[in-house]
């Protein structure tokens, strides 16, 4: 019996009943989710809600990339971790809590710093990537690797009261089309420097999870070619149309980026230790 024809167990029918009764999902859609593989970059502010909701939805394999430990200051927004987890590796804490939510899920841990020499190997194992990194070097690295591997990328970012989310599909634009080059080091503060409203990470991370589920199910209108801007202070949402840039060095008509590069040098960083995930 193939995975596609394997019936849901009685417990799975109960667990996913609110999906199964939906016309756009049903039992066949639920099986699609159970056969899907998603990779989340960062087990922090955005990665936490994304990982939780994908696991609750029954996505069969949820991979996480992180190399940090849980700190008390993380708990204001990172719902994947609890107070007793302070001091533990985020991936260990994250796996325990995801399996407590749903033991059906296969949680795969990549406790490494994502770099040019391992990104292709890791990302190639998954159907879709959710980016929760808060530094430009990792964002460009993940974008380039997803394009080269023909993988969809659900991108999101947050700072203070502002958030944004979009979906990049190879051939329809990429992160470099939106931001051709990174800002000078120090020009854009990170969350540790400027802060972030904790609940905003849940909002944007949930949007990312929703986009991933829609992709796996093949339903709805994706954020492909659309950048959703969230202003939590005024609670307004704006949309900016995106399009592929023919001059893009990665996905343009005459690409100059055909393999992964040194993204620390590209972004003007001094050392790998300056990199991190929220």
Secondary structure by P-SEA (a helix, b strand, c coil): cccccccccaaaaaaaccccccccccaaaaaaaaabbbbbccccaaaaaaaaaaaaacccbbbbbbcccccccccccccccccccccccaaaaaaaaaaaacccccccccccccccccaaaaaaaccbbbbccccaaaaaaaaaaaaaaccccccccccccccccccccccccccccccccccccccccccccccccaaaaaaaaaaaaaaaaaaaaccccccccbbbbbccccbbbbbbbbbbbccccccccccccccccccccccccccccccccc
